[in-house]
């Protein structure tokens, strides 16, 4: 039986650059990799079932959007392969309505929020103009679960009707109606950050919420701008969710308060900036991969 240190499944074509870089970095250190796509998922599933091949670790970037990959996950779980971010943990972490309360309990700052039950449970809108005044206008509307890539999110909502329309998009989901956060400006940049947690390592990045453009931190910026608190915040979140990796959005206000915006994103976008204007800086993707490699070497 042939064994591989890391298997990666993918369904999104834009994951290919990330996967190729992962293979290159792993193989330079003598670690073996195996790639699983739509083209070979059935064959691989049978080979695993019949003990022709095996994996030490499995990075699943496919089964959440393609059910053809689900049988493989079930088999690997039984065979004691280490599943990176198993769905049993992910599903507890990505539901914003539930994470909202857990984060508050742990002392994190979050936007003022009203959580609405799913339309299917309560078709009447339990929200008034007075409620909106307390939240502030414009405000943000976001589904609790169905938010991949910003789907369903309204960032400059003005009216109750917009809340009603949003709930009709995902009638089985809770919705969050939140105060819109305005960050302070540092050297011409909005103090809005995407922070990656990768296998014990915290990697902060500038991320403009209006343009979706990333910029790497310069070595002096974290200390100079007193942003070291980002690391402390993300480490605390990591202890709550117990995931191997995730990203979170954090904004710094004019009052110097760090506010959690997008709590936990488990399937991080790993498109490289050198190929996509709104991609993740190449050095950040490389740091992520190196952290994963170190984790795998440590736990082999």
ChimeraX commands (.cxc) that place a marker at each C-alpha (Angstrom):
marker #1 position 0.00,0.00,0.00 radius 0.5
marker #1 position 1.36,3.40,-1.01 radius 0.5
marker #1 position 1.13,6.07,1.70 radius 0.5
marker #1 position 1.12,9.84,1.20 radius 0.5
marker #1 position 1.75,12.47,3.86 radius 0.5
marker #1 position -0.89,14.91,2.60 radius 0.5
marker #1 position -3.85,14.58,0.27 radius 0.5
marker #1 position -5.71,17.65,-0.99 radius 0.5
marker #1 position -9.07,17.56,-2.71 radius 0.5
marker #1 position -10.35,20.53,-4.67 radius 0.5
marker #1 position -13.32,21.49,-6.77 radius 0.5
marker #1 position -12.61,25.18,-7.46 radius 0.5
marker #1 position -10.32,25.76,-10.45 radius 0.5
marker #1 position -8.74,28.78,-8.73 radius 0.5
marker #1 position -7.31,26.49,-6.04 radius 0.5
marker #1 position -4.81,25.05,-8.51 radius 0.5
marker #1 position -2.07,27.65,-7.88 radius 0.5
marker #1 position -2.36,27.12,-4.12 radius 0.5
marker #1 position -2.19,23.35,-4.57 radius 0.5
marker #1 position 0.82,23.50,-6.87 radius 0.5
marker #1 position 2.68,25.75,-4.42 radius 0.5
marker #1 position 1.78,23.39,-1.57 radius 0.5
marker #1 position 3.16,20.42,-3.49 radius 0.5
marker #1 position 6.37,22.27,-4.32 radius 0.5
marker #1 position 6.99,23.34,-0.71 radius 0.5
marker #1 position 6.14,19.93,0.74 radius 0.5
marker #1 position 8.15,17.93,-1.76 radius 0.5
marker #1 position 11.21,20.13,-1.24 radius 0.5
marker #1 position 11.20,18.84,2.32 radius 0.5
marker #1 position 10.71,15.20,1.34 radius 0.5
marker #1 position 6.97,15.08,2.11 radius 0.5
marker #1 position 4.64,13.33,-0.32 radius 0.5
marker #1 position 1.40,14.78,-1.66 radius 0.5
marker #1 position -1.62,13.45,-3.53 radius 0.5
marker #1 position -4.16,15.60,-5.40 radius 0.5
marker #1 position -7.83,14.65,-5.74 radius 0.5
marker #1 position -10.20,16.35,-8.17 radius 0.5
marker #1 position -13.43,15.64,-9.95 radius 0.5
marker #1 position -11.47,13.66,-12.53 radius 0.5
marker #1 position -10.26,10.97,-10.09 radius 0.5
marker #1 position -12.49,11.11,-7.00 radius 0.5
marker #1 position -14.27,7.82,-7.72 radius 0.5
marker #1 position -11.03,5.96,-8.44 radius 0.5
marker #1 position -9.33,7.36,-5.33 radius 0.5
marker #1 position -12.30,6.50,-3.13 radius 0.5
marker #1 position -12.15,2.89,-4.32 radius 0.5
marker #1 position -8.37,2.72,-3.88 radius 0.5
marker #1 position -8.69,3.97,-0.31 radius 0.5
marker #1 position -11.51,1.54,0.38 radius 0.5
marker #1 position -9.44,-1.34,-1.03 radius 0.5
marker #1 position -6.28,-0.29,0.85 radius 0.5
marker #1 position -4.24,0.42,-2.25 radius 0.5
marker #1 position -3.30,3.89,-0.99 radius 0.5
marker #1 position -3.49,5.77,2.31 radius 0.5
marker #1 position -3.09,9.33,3.57 radius 0.5
marker #1 position -1.69,10.66,6.85 radius 0.5
marker #1 position -3.48,14.03,6.54 radius 0.5
marker #1 position -6.36,15.18,4.36 radius 0.5
marker #1 position -7.12,18.80,3.39 radius 0.5
marker #1 position -10.68,18.82,2.08 radius 0.5
marker #1 position -11.56,21.78,-0.15 radius 0.5
marker #1 position -14.31,20.04,-2.09 radius 0.5
marker #1 position -16.93,18.11,-0.12 radius 0.5
marker #1 position -18.64,21.27,1.15 radius 0.5
marker #1 position -19.73,22.04,-2.43 radius 0.5
marker #1 position -19.69,18.63,-4.14 radius 0.5
marker #1 position -21.37,15.57,-2.63 radius 0.5
marker #1 position -19.22,13.24,-4.78 radius 0.5
marker #1 position -16.39,13.85,-2.31 radius 0.5
marker #1 position -18.41,12.96,0.80 radius 0.5
marker #1 position -17.89,9.14,0.68 radius 0.5
marker #1 position -14.11,9.65,0.72 radius 0.5
marker #1 position -14.34,11.75,3.87 radius 0.5
marker #1 position -16.38,9.06,5.64 radius 0.5
marker #1 position -13.88,6.33,4.70 radius 0.5
marker #1 position -10.86,8.39,5.74 radius 0.5
marker #1 position -12.48,9.18,9.07 radius 0.5
marker #1 position -12.87,5.46,9.79 radius 0.5
marker #1 position -9.27,4.84,8.75 radius 0.5
marker #1 position -8.02,7.40,11.29 radius 0.5
marker #1 position -6.61,9.77,8.68 radius 0.5
marker #1 position -6.18,13.21,10.25 radius 0.5
marker #1 position -8.93,15.36,8.74 radius 0.5
marker #1 position -7.90,19.01,8.64 radius 0.5
marker #1 position -10.92,21.03,9.79 radius 0.5
marker #1 position -13.40,18.14,10.07 radius 0.5
marker #1 position -16.93,19.26,9.31 radius 0.5
marker #1 position -18.15,18.28,12.78 radius 0.5
marker #1 position -16.08,21.21,14.10 radius 0.5
marker #1 position -16.60,23.53,11.16 radius 0.5
marker #1 position -20.40,23.48,11.37 radius 0.5
marker #1 position -20.24,24.71,14.97 radius 0.5
marker #1 position -17.87,27.55,14.10 radius 0.5
marker #1 position -19.32,29.10,10.95 radius 0.5
marker #1 position -22.88,29.77,12.14 radius 0.5
marker #1 position -22.70,33.48,12.90 radius 0.5
marker #1 position -25.80,33.61,15.09 radius 0.5
marker #1 position -24.26,31.05,17.45 radius 0.5
marker #1 position -20.70,32.37,17.29 radius 0.5
marker #1 position -21.97,35.88,18.07 radius 0.5
marker #1 position -23.04,34.88,21.57 radius 0.5
marker #1 position -19.98,32.70,22.19 radius 0.5
marker #1 position -17.65,35.57,21.27 radius 0.5
marker #1 position -19.46,38.01,23.54 radius 0.5
marker #1 position -19.19,35.51,26.40 radius 0.5
marker #1 position -15.41,35.43,25.85 radius 0.5
marker #1 position -15.17,39.23,26.02 radius 0.5
marker #1 position -14.77,40.01,22.30 radius 0.5
marker #1 position -16.19,43.19,20.79 radius 0.5
marker #1 position -18.77,42.67,18.04 radius 0.5
marker #1 position -21.14,45.09,16.26 radius 0.5
marker #1 position -24.46,45.90,17.92 radius 0.5
marker #1 position -26.67,43.16,16.50 radius 0.5
marker #1 position -30.26,42.00,16.29 radius 0.5
marker #1 position -30.59,38.30,15.42 radius 0.5
marker #1 position -33.73,37.32,13.50 radius 0.5
marker #1 position -35.19,33.83,13.40 radius 0.5
marker #1 position -35.53,32.17,9.97 radius 0.5
marker #1 position -38.42,33.31,7.80 radius 0.5
marker #1 position -39.70,29.71,7.80 radius 0.5
marker #1 position -40.10,29.88,11.58 radius 0.5
marker #1 position -41.44,33.44,11.77 radius 0.5
marker #1 position -42.56,35.05,8.49 radius 0.5
marker #1 position -43.52,38.28,10.26 radius 0.5
marker #1 position -40.57,40.66,10.51 radius 0.5
marker #1 position -39.89,41.12,14.26 radius 0.5
marker #1 position -38.15,44.44,13.66 radius 0.5
marker #1 position -39.30,48.05,13.84 radius 0.5
marker #1 position -38.11,51.43,12.58 radius 0.5
marker #1 position -37.15,52.19,16.18 radius 0.5
marker #1 position -34.92,49.11,16.23 radius 0.5
marker #1 position -33.16,50.34,13.11 radius 0.5
marker #1 position -32.62,53.75,14.69 radius 0.5
marker #1 position -30.86,52.08,17.61 radius 0.5
marker #1 position -28.67,50.03,15.26 radius 0.5
marker #1 position -27.95,53.03,13.05 radius 0.5
marker #1 position -28.50,53.71,9.34 radius 0.5
marker #1 position -26.96,52.51,7.09 radius 0.5
marker #1 position -26.72,49.06,8.63 radius 0.5
marker #1 position -25.55,45.59,7.58 radius 0.5
marker #1 position -27.70,42.54,6.86 radius 0.5
marker #1 position -26.08,39.12,6.69 radius 0.5
marker #1 position -27.30,35.51,6.77 radius 0.5
marker #1 position -25.99,33.44,9.65 radius 0.5
marker #1 position -24.87,30.42,7.60 radius 0.5
marker #1 position -25.13,31.11,3.85 radius 0.5
marker #1 position -22.43,33.76,3.54 radius 0.5
marker #1 position -19.66,32.28,1.38 radius 0.5
marker #1 position -17.92,35.02,-0.58 radius 0.5
marker #1 position -20.29,37.62,0.84 radius 0.5
marker #1 position -23.40,35.98,-0.64 radius 0.5
marker #1 position -26.58,37.45,0.79 radius 0.5
marker #1 position -24.79,40.27,2.62 radius 0.5
marker #1 position -26.15,43.84,2.29 radius 0.5
marker #1 position -23.52,46.30,3.53 radius 0.5
marker #1 position -25.43,49.61,3.17 radius 0.5
marker #1 position -29.02,48.73,4.04 radius 0.5
marker #1 position -31.46,51.55,4.72 radius 0.5
marker #1 position -34.94,50.08,5.15 radius 0.5
marker #1 position -37.03,47.35,6.77 radius 0.5
marker #1 position -38.03,46.22,3.29 radius 0.5
marker #1 position -34.41,45.32,2.54 radius 0.5
marker #1 position -34.36,43.10,5.64 radius 0.5
marker #1 position -37.53,41.40,4.45 radius 0.5
marker #1 position -36.08,40.85,0.96 radius 0.5
marker #1 position -32.86,39.44,2.39 radius 0.5
marker #1 position -34.73,36.92,4.56 radius 0.5
marker #1 position -36.59,35.66,1.51 radius 0.5
marker #1 position -33.30,34.64,-0.14 radius 0.5
marker #1 position -32.53,32.05,2.54 radius 0.5
marker #1 position -35.78,31.30,4.30 radius 0.5
marker #1 position -34.31,28.60,6.56 radius 0.5
marker #1 position -31.46,30.74,7.92 radius 0.5
marker #1 position -31.17,33.16,10.83 radius 0.5
marker #1 position -30.21,36.73,9.89 radius 0.5
marker #1 position -28.04,39.28,11.63 radius 0.5
marker #1 position -28.92,42.96,11.43 radius 0.5
marker #1 position -25.81,44.83,12.54 radius 0.5
marker #1 position -24.44,48.29,13.13 radius 0.5
marker #1 position -22.19,49.30,10.25 radius 0.5
marker #1 position -18.62,49.72,11.45 radius 0.5
marker #1 position -16.48,52.55,10.12 radius 0.5
marker #1 position -12.74,52.00,10.62 radius 0.5
marker #1 position -10.12,54.60,11.32 radius 0.5
marker #1 position -7.59,55.47,8.63 radius 0.5
marker #1 position -3.88,54.63,8.96 radius 0.5
marker #1 position -1.51,56.21,6.43 radius 0.5
marker #1 position -4.30,56.37,3.87 radius 0.5
marker #1 position -5.50,52.80,4.53 radius 0.5
marker #1 position -8.69,51.66,6.18 radius 0.5
marker #1 position -7.87,49.87,9.43 radius 0.5
marker #1 position -9.63,46.71,8.33 radius 0.5
marker #1 position -7.85,43.39,8.53 radius 0.5
marker #1 position -8.17,39.82,7.40 radius 0.5
marker #1 position -6.33,37.68,9.92 radius 0.5
marker #1 position -5.46,34.08,9.14 radius 0.5
marker #1 position -5.04,31.45,11.82 radius 0.5
marker #1 position -2.95,28.64,10.34 radius 0.5
marker #1 position -2.06,25.63,12.48 radius 0.5
marker #1 position -1.07,27.72,15.50 radius 0.5
marker #1 position 0.37,30.65,13.55 radius 0.5
marker #1 position -1.40,34.03,13.26 radius 0.5
marker #1 position -0.93,35.92,9.97 radius 0.5
marker #1 position -2.51,39.41,9.80 radius 0.5
marker #1 position -3.09,41.14,6.46 radius 0.5
marker #1 position -4.48,44.52,5.45 radius 0.5
marker #1 position -7.81,43.95,3.67 radius 0.5
marker #1 position -9.90,46.80,2.33 radius 0.5
marker #1 position -13.58,45.92,2.82 radius 0.5
marker #1 position -14.63,48.29,0.03 radius 0.5
marker #1 position -12.22,47.10,-2.68 radius 0.5
marker #1 position -11.37,43.60,-1.35 radius 0.5
marker #1 position -7.69,44.33,-1.98 radius 0.5
marker #1 position -5.06,42.75,0.29 radius 0.5
marker #1 position -1.70,44.19,1.32 radius 0.5
marker #1 position 0.95,42.43,3.38 radius 0.5
marker #1 position 2.06,43.99,6.63 radius 0.5
marker #1 position 5.48,45.57,6.58 radius 0.5
marker #1 position 7.78,44.30,9.37 radius 0.5
marker #1 position 7.51,47.48,11.43 radius 0.5
marker #1 position 3.77,48.09,11.09 radius 0.5
marker #1 position 2.36,45.70,13.70 radius 0.5
marker #1 position 4.46,47.27,16.47 radius 0.5
marker #1 position 4.34,50.83,15.16 radius 0.5
marker #1 position 0.57,50.82,14.82 radius 0.5
marker #1 position 0.11,48.83,18.05 radius 0.5
marker #1 position -1.73,46.05,16.24 radius 0.5
marker #1 position -0.25,43.20,18.26 radius 0.5
marker #1 position -3.68,42.79,19.84 radius 0.5
marker #1 position -4.82,41.17,16.59 radius 0.5
marker #1 position -2.78,38.10,17.48 radius 0.5
marker #1 position -4.25,37.89,20.98 radius 0.5
marker #1 position -7.79,38.17,19.63 radius 0.5
marker #1 position -7.32,35.44,17.03 radius 0.5
marker #1 position -5.63,33.06,19.48 radius 0.5
marker #1 position -8.66,33.42,21.75 radius 0.5
marker #1 position -11.01,32.69,18.83 radius 0.5
marker #1 position -8.92,29.64,17.91 radius 0.5
marker #1 position -9.42,28.23,21.41 radius 0.5
marker #1 position -13.19,28.63,21.03 radius 0.5
marker #1 position -13.56,27.02,17.60 radius 0.5
marker #1 position -10.75,24.42,17.78 radius 0.5
marker #1 position -10.08,24.54,14.02 radius 0.5
marker #1 position -6.75,23.91,12.33 radius 0.5
marker #1 position -7.15,27.02,10.21 radius 0.5
marker #1 position -9.61,29.84,9.53 radius 0.5
marker #1 position -9.69,33.55,8.82 radius 0.5
marker #1 position -11.53,36.38,10.50 radius 0.5
marker #1 position -12.23,40.04,9.69 radius 0.5
marker #1 position -11.37,42.65,12.29 radius 0.5
marker #1 position -11.79,46.43,12.10 radius 0.5
marker #1 position -10.17,49.08,14.29 radius 0.5
marker #1 position -12.42,52.05,15.03 radius 0.5
marker #1 position -11.59,55.69,15.71 radius 0.5
marker #1 position -12.03,54.85,19.41 radius 0.5
marker #1 position -9.20,52.30,19.08 radius 0.5
marker #1 position -11.57,49.40,19.60 radius 0.5
marker #1 position -11.04,46.16,17.68 radius 0.5
marker #1 position -14.39,44.89,16.39 radius 0.5
marker #1 position -14.92,41.38,15.01 radius 0.5
marker #1 position -16.77,41.62,11.69 radius 0.5
marker #1 position -16.76,38.26,9.88 radius 0.5
marker #1 position -16.26,35.86,12.75 radius 0.5
marker #1 position -14.98,32.57,11.30 radius 0.5
marker #1 position -14.34,31.73,7.64 radius 0.5
marker #1 position -13.19,28.12,7.32 radius 0.5
marker #1 position -12.55,27.75,3.56 radius 0.5
marker #1 position -10.04,30.55,3.11 radius 0.5
marker #1 position -9.60,32.00,-0.35 radius 0.5
marker #1 position -6.03,31.12,-1.37 radius 0.5
marker #1 position -5.83,32.72,-4.82 radius 0.5
marker #1 position -2.38,34.23,-5.28 radius 0.5
marker #1 position -2.12,38.00,-5.65 radius 0.5
marker #1 position 0.39,37.67,-8.48 radius 0.5
marker #1 position -2.40,36.16,-10.62 radius 0.5
marker #1 position -5.48,37.92,-9.16 radius 0.5
marker #1 position -5.73,41.60,-8.27 radius 0.5
marker #1 position -7.86,40.75,-5.21 radius 0.5
marker #1 position -5.88,37.62,-4.31 radius 0.5
marker #1 position -4.03,36.91,-1.08 radius 0.5
marker #1 position -0.42,38.19,-1.02 radius 0.5
marker #1 position 1.90,35.41,-2.17 radius 0.5
marker #1 position 4.01,35.62,0.99 radius 0.5
marker #1 position 0.92,35.12,3.15 radius 0.5
marker #1 position -0.12,32.01,1.20 radius 0.5
marker #1 position 3.42,30.70,1.56 radius 0.5
marker #1 position 3.36,31.31,5.33 radius 0.5
marker #1 position 0.08,29.40,5.51 radius 0.5
marker #1 position 1.57,26.43,3.65 radius 0.5
marker #1 position 4.74,26.45,5.74 radius 0.5
marker #1 position 2.64,26.44,8.92 radius 0.5
marker #1 position 0.67,23.45,7.60 radius 0.5
marker #1 position 3.90,21.66,6.69 radius 0.5
marker #1 position 5.35,22.23,10.16 radius 0.5
marker #1 position 2.16,20.99,11.77 radius 0.5
marker #1 position 2.17,17.80,9.69 radius 0.5
marker #1 position 5.84,17.10,10.35 radius 0.5
marker #1 position 5.30,17.60,14.07 radius 0.5
marker #1 position 2.29,15.26,14.24 radius 0.5
marker #1 position 3.48,12.46,11.96 radius 0.5
marker link #1:1,2 radius 0.2
marker link #1:2,3 radius 0.2
marker link #1:3,4 radius 0.2
marker link #1:4,5 radius 0.2
marker link #1:5,6 radius 0.2
marker link #1:6,7 radius 0.2
marker link #1:7,8 radius 0.2
marker link #1:8,9 radius 0.2
marker link #1:9,10 radius 0.2
marker link #1:10,11 radius 0.2
marker link #1:11,12 radius 0.2
marker link #1:12,13 radius 0.2
marker link #1:13,14 radius 0.2
marker link #1:14,15 radius 0.2
marker link #1:15,16 radius 0.2
marker link #1:16,17 radius 0.2
marker link #1:17,18 radius 0.2
marker link #1:18,19 radius 0.2
marker link #1:19,20 radius 0.2
marker link #1:20,21 radius 0.2
marker link #1:21,22 radius 0.2
marker link #1:22,23 radius 0.2
marker link #1:23,24 radius 0.2
marker link #1:24,25 radius 0.2
marker link #1:25,26 radius 0.2
marker link #1:26,27 radius 0.2
marker link #1:27,28 radius 0.2
marker link #1:28,29 radius 0.2
marker link #1:29,30 radius 0.2
marker link #1:30,31 radius 0.2
marker link #1:31,32 radius 0.2
marker link #1:32,33 radius 0.2
marker link #1:33,34 radius 0.2
marker link #1:34,35 radius 0.2
marker link #1:35,36 radius 0.2
marker link #1:36,37 radius 0.2
marker link #1:37,38 radius 0.2
marker link #1:38,39 radius 0.2
marker link #1:39,40 radius 0.2
marker link #1:40,41 radius 0.2
marker link #1:41,42 radius 0.2
marker link #1:42,43 radius 0.2
marker link #1:43,44 radius 0.2
marker link #1:44,45 radius 0.2
marker link #1:45,46 radius 0.2
marker link #1:46,47 radius 0.2
marker link #1:47,48 radius 0.2
marker link #1:48,49 radius 0.2
marker link #1:49,50 radius 0.2
marker link #1:50,51 radius 0.2
marker link #1:51,52 radius 0.2
marker link #1:52,53 radius 0.2
marker link #1:53,54 radius 0.2
marker link #1:54,55 radius 0.2
marker link #1:55,56 radius 0.2
marker link #1:56,57 radius 0.2
marker link #1:57,58 radius 0.2
marker link #1:58,59 radius 0.2
marker link #1:59,60 radius 0.2
marker link #1:60,61 radius 0.2
marker link #1:61,62 radius 0.2
marker link #1:62,63 radius 0.2
marker link #1:63,64 radius 0.2
marker link #1:64,65 radius 0.2
marker link #1:65,66 radius 0.2
marker link #1:66,67 radius 0.2
marker link #1:67,68 radius 0.2
marker link #1:68,69 radius 0.2
marker link #1:69,70 radius 0.2
marker link #1:70,71 radius 0.2
marker link #1:71,72 radius 0.2
marker link #1:72,73 radius 0.2
marker link #1:73,74 radius 0.2
marker link #1:74,75 radius 0.2
marker link #1:75,76 radius 0.2
marker link #1:76,77 radius 0.2
marker link #1:77,78 radius 0.2
marker link #1:78,79 radius 0.2
marker link #1:79,80 radius 0.2
marker link #1:80,81 radius 0.2
marker link #1:81,82 radius 0.2
marker link #1:82,83 radius 0.2
marker link #1:83,84 radius 0.2
marker link #1:84,85 radius 0.2
marker link #1:85,86 radius 0.2
marker link #1:86,87 radius 0.2
marker link #1:87,88 radius 0.2
marker link #1:88,89 radius 0.2
marker link #1:89,90 radius 0.2
marker link #1:90,91 radius 0.2
marker link #1:91,92 radius 0.2
marker link #1:92,93 radius 0.2
marker link #1:93,94 radius 0.2
marker link #1:94,95 radius 0.2
marker link #1:95,96 radius 0.2
marker link #1:96,97 radius 0.2
marker link #1:97,98 radius 0.2
marker link #1:98,99 radius 0.2
marker link #1:99,100 radius 0.2
marker link #1:100,101 radius 0.2
marker link #1:101,102 radius 0.2
marker link #1:102,103 radius 0.2
marker link #1:103,104 radius 0.2
marker link #1:104,105 radius 0.2
marker link #1:105,106 radius 0.2
marker link #1:106,107 radius 0.2
marker link #1:107,108 radius 0.2
marker link #1:108,109 radius 0.2
marker link #1:109,110 radius 0.2
marker link #1:110,111 radius 0.2
marker link #1:111,112 radius 0.2
marker link #1:112,113 radius 0.2
marker link #1:113,114 radius 0.2
marker link #1:114,115 radius 0.2
marker link #1:115,116 radius 0.2
marker link #1:116,117 radius 0.2
marker link #1:117,118 radius 0.2
marker link #1:118,119 radius 0.2
marker link #1:119,120 radius 0.2
marker link #1:120,121 radius 0.2
marker link #1:121,122 radius 0.2
marker link #1:122,123 radius 0.2
marker link #1:123,124 radius 0.2
marker link #1:124,125 radius 0.2
marker link #1:125,126 radius 0.2
marker link #1:126,127 radius 0.2
marker link #1:127,128 radius 0.2
marker link #1:128,129 radius 0.2
marker link #1:129,130 radius 0.2
marker link #1:130,131 radius 0.2
marker link #1:131,132 radius 0.2
marker link #1:132,133 radius 0.2
marker link #1:133,134 radius 0.2
marker link #1:134,135 radius 0.2
marker link #1:135,136 radius 0.2
marker link #1:136,137 radius 0.2
marker link #1:137,138 radius 0.2
marker link #1:138,139 radius 0.2
marker link #1:139,140 radius 0.2
marker link #1:140,141 radius 0.2
marker link #1:141,142 radius 0.2
marker link #1:142,143 radius 0.2
marker link #1:143,144 radius 0.2
marker link #1:144,145 radius 0.2
marker link #1:145,146 radius 0.2
marker link #1:146,147 radius 0.2
marker link #1:147,148 radius 0.2
marker link #1:148,149 radius 0.2
marker link #1:149,150 radius 0.2
marker link #1:150,151 radius 0.2
marker link #1:151,152 radius 0.2
marker link #1:152,153 radius 0.2
marker link #1:153,154 radius 0.2
marker link #1:154,155 radius 0.2
marker link #1:155,156 radius 0.2
marker link #1:156,157 radius 0.2
marker link #1:157,158 radius 0.2
marker link #1:158,159 radius 0.2
marker link #1:159,160 radius 0.2
marker link #1:160,161 radius 0.2
marker link #1:161,162 radius 0.2
marker link #1:162,163 radius 0.2
marker link #1:163,164 radius 0.2
marker link #1:164,165 radius 0.2
marker link #1:165,166 radius 0.2
marker link #1:166,167 radius 0.2
marker link #1:167,168 radius 0.2
marker link #1:168,169 radius 0.2
marker link #1:169,170 radius 0.2
marker link #1:170,171 radius 0.2
marker link #1:171,172 radius 0.2
marker link #1:172,173 radius 0.2
marker link #1:173,174 radius 0.2
marker link #1:174,175 radius 0.2
marker link #1:175,176 radius 0.2
marker link #1:176,177 radius 0.2
marker link #1:177,178 radius 0.2
marker link #1:178,179 radius 0.2
marker link #1:179,180 radius 0.2
marker link #1:180,181 radius 0.2
marker link #1:181,182 radius 0.2
marker link #1:182,183 radius 0.2
marker link #1:183,184 radius 0.2
marker link #1:184,185 radius 0.2
marker link #1:185,186 radius 0.2
marker link #1:186,187 radius 0.2
marker link #1:187,188 radius 0.2
marker link #1:188,189 radius 0.2
marker link #1:189,190 radius 0.2
marker link #1:190,191 radius 0.2
marker link #1:191,192 radius 0.2
marker link #1:192,193 radius 0.2
marker link #1:193,194 radius 0.2
marker link #1:194,195 radius 0.2
marker link #1:195,196 radius 0.2
marker link #1:196,197 radius 0.2
marker link #1:197,198 radius 0.2
marker link #1:198,199 radius 0.2
marker link #1:199,200 radius 0.2
marker link #1:200,201 radius 0.2
marker link #1:201,202 radius 0.2
marker link #1:202,203 radius 0.2
marker link #1:203,204 radius 0.2
marker link #1:204,205 radius 0.2
marker link #1:205,206 radius 0.2
marker link #1:206,207 radius 0.2
marker link #1:207,208 radius 0.2
marker link #1:208,209 radius 0.2
marker link #1:209,210 radius 0.2
marker link #1:210,211 radius 0.2
marker link #1:211,212 radius 0.2
marker link #1:212,213 radius 0.2
marker link #1:213,214 radius 0.2
marker link #1:214,215 radius 0.2
marker link #1:215,216 radius 0.2
marker link #1:216,217 radius 0.2
marker link #1:217,218 radius 0.2
marker link #1:218,219 radius 0.2
marker link #1:219,220 radius 0.2
marker link #1:220,221 radius 0.2
marker link #1:221,222 radius 0.2
marker link #1:222,223 radius 0.2
marker link #1:223,224 radius 0.2
marker link #1:224,225 radius 0.2
marker link #1:225,226 radius 0.2
marker link #1:226,227 radius 0.2
marker link #1:227,228 radius 0.2
marker link #1:228,229 radius 0.2
marker link #1:229,230 radius 0.2
marker link #1:230,231 radius 0.2
marker link #1:231,232 radius 0.2
marker link #1:232,233 radius 0.2
marker link #1:233,234 radius 0.2
marker link #1:234,235 radius 0.2
marker link #1:235,236 radius 0.2
marker link #1:236,237 radius 0.2
marker link #1:237,238 radius 0.2
marker link #1:238,239 radius 0.2
marker link #1:239,240 radius 0.2
marker link #1:240,241 radius 0.2
marker link #1:241,242 radius 0.2
marker link #1:242,243 radius 0.2
marker link #1:243,244 radius 0.2
marker link #1:244,245 radius 0.2
marker link #1:245,246 radius 0.2
marker link #1:246,247 radius 0.2
marker link #1:247,248 radius 0.2
marker link #1:248,249 radius 0.2
marker link #1:249,250 radius 0.2
marker link #1:250,251 radius 0.2
marker link #1:251,252 radius 0.2
marker link #1:252,253 radius 0.2
marker link #1:253,254 radius 0.2
marker link #1:254,255 radius 0.2
marker link #1:255,256 radius 0.2
marker link #1:256,257 radius 0.2
marker link #1:257,258 radius 0.2
marker link #1:258,259 radius 0.2
marker link #1:259,260 radius 0.2
marker link #1:260,261 radius 0.2
marker link #1:261,262 radius 0.2
marker link #1:262,263 radius 0.2
marker link #1:263,264 radius 0.2
marker link #1:264,265 radius 0.2
marker link #1:265,266 radius 0.2
marker link #1:266,267 radius 0.2
marker link #1:267,268 radius 0.2
marker link #1:268,269 radius 0.2
marker link #1:269,270 radius 0.2
marker link #1:270,271 radius 0.2
marker link #1:271,272 radius 0.2
marker link #1:272,273 radius 0.2
marker link #1:273,274 radius 0.2
marker link #1:274,275 radius 0.2
marker link #1:275,276 radius 0.2
marker link #1:276,277 radius 0.2
marker link #1:277,278 radius 0.2
marker link #1:278,279 radius 0.2
marker link #1:279,280 radius 0.2
marker link #1:280,281 radius 0.2
marker link #1:281,282 radius 0.2
marker link #1:282,283 radius 0.2
marker link #1:283,284 radius 0.2
marker link #1:284,285 radius 0.2
marker link #1:285,286 radius 0.2
marker link #1:286,287 radius 0.2
marker link #1:287,288 radius 0.2
marker link #1:288,289 radius 0.2
marker link #1:289,290 radius 0.2
marker link #1:290,291 radius 0.2
marker link #1:291,292 radius 0.2
marker link #1:292,293 radius 0.2
marker link #1:293,294 radius 0.2
marker link #1:294,295 radius 0.2
marker link #1:295,296 radius 0.2
marker link #1:296,297 radius 0.2
marker link #1:297,298 radius 0.2
marker link #1:298,299 radius 0.2
marker link #1:299,300 radius 0.2
view
